[in-house]
Each structure stands twice: as structure tokens, then as C-alpha cells.
Amino acid sequence: MSTGRRKRVTPRFYFSLRSPYSWLAYRELVDEHPDLAARTEWIPFCEPDELSRTMLEEAGGEFPYAVMSAAKHRYILQDVRRLAAARGLSFRWPVDRDPVWEVPHLGYLAARRHGKGAEFVALAARARWEEGRDICDRAVIGSFGPELGMDSAELAGASDDPQLRQEGLEALLAVHRDGVFGVPFFTVHYDKFWGVDRLRDFVAAAAAREALEADRLCEALEAGDADRPRENARLPHGPSFDDGHAGGCG
């Protein structure tokens, strides 16, 4: 007797509009693997303000945060310039003034509500990393409205929307549950990949997982039992651990 249809495993991409490494991973993912980018769930990784932190604590979650040393910050400045130049990307280091990261990240959720999430990220990434604009400025986020076909006030005021605050909380709880400690961060079932240099492993793992699911479905159909749940198997893509090298930020 069937106990329910097996749930398809959806790859996840945890990203931050603040992180330069997340920006580099985003560009590589959408430029070189657009089909996978479209099949992947994008979840914002946003340092919570006081309200979001209170909501997170009340829900039993916590946000991983470590203050960056001055030496690491100087290294990242050099490293990102090298990586951007190697990829042929124009780059300007932005200056953040009293940032509230809910402004752009809940703006993303507002755009996603209208099926424009990916387009919003493209505009925010361009504004921050190519034009050096302050994306925590509500006016900057609101300026994306015409290109997205959205109300500018809805985007600019996303962080004041209670429903979007709740969606932001759900994203923070997903960060907590998946053990995300920095970005870019990718997951495929139980396997986790941190850093722009692990994107290739993520792509391979996602392809292996999809092939495995397709094989299992064919087997189940042939057996006349497509609904029977089966035990998940590990993927043959090699190690998925973090050895502490550069390429992840946050």
C-alpha cells in the first residue's frame, strides 16, 4: 500500500546581496548554468535587524554571525578584485551607510511574489557591484520598479510589510535548519557546498541527484509502484566538506 508520493529534492542556493562572493557565484550560476538556476530555490541570507532577530529568537532559531577581522576584510578586497577581473566583470566596491539588509532582501521577496525574483537580484547585483550604489537605500530599491513592472513603493517599503517579514523569518529559519554559516551556500539533499569555488561540485551533485530520481521513477513505473517511498542514497560526487579556504563570505 502506498504511503505517499516521494517528494522531489529541490537544490537550494543561499545568497546575500551583501556578499561579493555570493555575487560572483550568482553570475556564474545564471551565466553558465541557466537551466539549473531556474530549477533551484533561491533563499536570501540576511543579517537580521532588531525586529527580525527578535522574531527569529522567539521562533527558536539563531543567526550565525562572526565579526570579520580587519585583515580578512583587506584580503577580501584584493581577492574579489582578482576574481572579478579573471571573469571579465566590471566591479566597484560599494560603501554601505547604516545598512539595514532587510531593505533589499525583503525587496527580493516582494519581487518574487510577482515572479520577478531573479530579475530583482540581477538589478540589485548590478546596482551594488557594478555601479557602487547603496542598495540599503529605499530609493535605490524603489527605482527597480519600472524595469520590473512593479510598484516602486511596494519594493521600497518591503521591510515594513508584515507578510514579507514573516517570509523573511522563514528564510532565516531555513538558514538555521540547513546549517548555513556563510554565502554562497548550496544544498542538494543532505550535501552542502560553501563558497564560489564549490559551485562546480554543486552543479555535479544536482545533476547526479536528478539522474538518480529519474532512474528511481522509471524503476517504480516499471514495477507499477510509482508512489512507494524509497530510502535515499548518497551521491557519488566526492567530498562535500568545508576546509576553511577563501571563497565564502558572510
N, C-alpha and C positions, 0 to 999 in steps of 0.2 A: 504493500500500500504506500502511495506517495506521501511524503511528509512536507512537500512544498518545493517549489522550483528553486534551483540553485541561483543565488544572487551573483550577477556578473561583477567581477572585480574591476573597479574604475581606477586608473592611475591618478595620482594626485600631484599637483605642483604647488608647493607653498612658496609664495613670493612676497616681497616687500618692495613698495615703491621707493623706499628709503635706500635700499641696499644697491651699491653698484654691481656687486656680483650677481644679484638677482636680475638686474637689468641685462647683463651680459648673457646669462642663461636664457632669459626670455627671448632675446634677439636670436640666439642660436636655435632655440626650440621652434619659434614661429618661422624663421627663415629657412631652416634646413629640414624640419620635420613638421610641416604644417598639418598633416593628417593626424599625427599623434597629438599635436597641440589642441586640435579641435575635439579629440576624444578624451582629453584629460580634464579633470576637475581642478580649477584654479581656486586656491584658498588664500586670502590675504593674511599675512603675518604682520601684525600691527602692535607696536608698543602701546599699551593702554594708557589713556589718561585717567584721572582720578575716578570718574564715573565708571568707565569700563573696568578698571581694576576692582572697584567695589563689587560690581556685578559678577565679575569672574570669581572673586573670593567667596561670595555668597553661593555661587553655583558649585563650589568645591574644586575649582581649578586654580592653577597658578601659571604665571608667565615666566619663561626662562630669560633672565637678563643678567648680563655681567658688564660692568663699566669697562670700556675699552681704554687701554693704556695709550699714552701719547706716542710711544714707539710703534705700537701696532697701527695707530692712525696714520703716522707718517709712511709706514710701509704700504698701507692700502693705497694711499695717494699715488705712490710710484707704481705699484702693481697694476692698478686699474688703468693707468695711462698706457702701460706696456700692452696689456691685454686688448684694450680698445684699438690701439694702433695696429696691432697684429691682425685684427679683424677688419681693419679699414673703416672703423666707426669714428665719426666726429664726436668729440667729448668736451664738455665743460663742467668743471666741478662746481656744484651749486652751493650757495650759502643759505643755511636754514636759520630763520629768525623766529625764535619762540615757537618751534614746531608743535603742532597738535596733529598726530598722524591719523586720527580718525577722519580728519577733513578729506584727504584723498582716498583713504581705504574704504570708508563708508560711501564715498562718492562712487567708487568702483561697484559696490554692492547696489547702489541706486541705478547705475548704468546696466548692471547685469539683470536687474529686474525687467528691463526693457529689451533684453537680448543684445546689449551693446557692451558687455564686459570687456571683451578682447579689444574692441575699438577704443574704449576708455583707457586701458592700460597702454596702448600704443601712443595715445595723445599725452598721457601723463609722463611716460618714459621720455618722449621727445622733449617735452617741456623742461623736465628736470635735468636730463643727462646731455642733451644736445643744445639746449637754449639757456641752461643755468637758471631757470625760473624757480620760484618758491611755490611748490605745489601744496604747501600747507596754508597758502593764502586762498581764502574762499573765492576771491575774484578770479584767480587763475583757474580753479576748478570749474567755476561757473562759465568761464569763457569757452569750455569744451562743448557747451550746449548746442550751438548752431551746427557744428560738424557732426554731432551725434544725433541730431534731430530731437533733442530733449530740451525741456525747460531748464534754463540756466539756474533759476532759483532752486529747483529740486536738487541739482548737483551741488550747488554752493552750500545748501542747508542740510545736506545728507546727515551730518553728525548730530543734528537736532531732531531727527526722525526716530521716534521710539521703536518702530518696527525694524529699522535698519540697525539701531543699537542692539536689538535682540539678535539679529543676524550676525552682527559683529561679534557678539558674545559666543554664538555657536561656532564661529571660526576660531576664536580663542580656545574654546573647549576642545576643538579638533586638534589644535596645536598641542594642547596638553595631553590628549589621549594618544596621539601618534608620536609623542616624544620628540617633537621638533625643537631644536635648540639653536637654530640659525638658518639662514636662507642663502641661496636657493636650496630647497629640500624637496626631494621627490620620494614618493612611495609607490610600490607595486605590491599589493597584498601585504605580506609581512616584511618585505625587503625595503630598506631605506637607503637613500643616497643623498649625501650632503656636499654641496659645492658645485661650481660651474664645471669643474673637471670631471665630475661624476655623471654628467648628462649623457654621455655615450653609454654608460652602464645602464642608466635608466631606460634609454631607448631600447637596448637589447633585452632588458628584463620585461618591458612592456610587450615587445614582440613575442618573446617566449611564452609569456602568460596568455596572450591571445591565441597562440598556436595550441597551447595546452587546452584552453577552454573549447576551441573548435574541435579538437580531437575527441574530447570527452563528450561533447554534444553529439558528434557523429556516432560514437560508440553507444550512447544512450538511445539514440534514434534507431540504430540497428537492432538494439535489444528491446525496443518498444517500451523504454522506461526513461523518457527524457526528463522526468521530474525528480528522479531519485537522487538525493544529495550524495556526493562522494567526498571522500577525505581529500583535502588539499595537499598538493605536493610542492616541495621546494623547487625553485627554478635553477636550471644549470647554467647560471651566468657568472659564476665566480663570486669572490668575496663582496660583501656589501657593508663593510665596516668603515669607520672613520679613523684615520690615523693622525688627525690633527694638523694636516697641512693647510696651506692657504687655499682660497677658492670658495670659502663660505664666509658670510658676513652677517652679523646681527647678534 
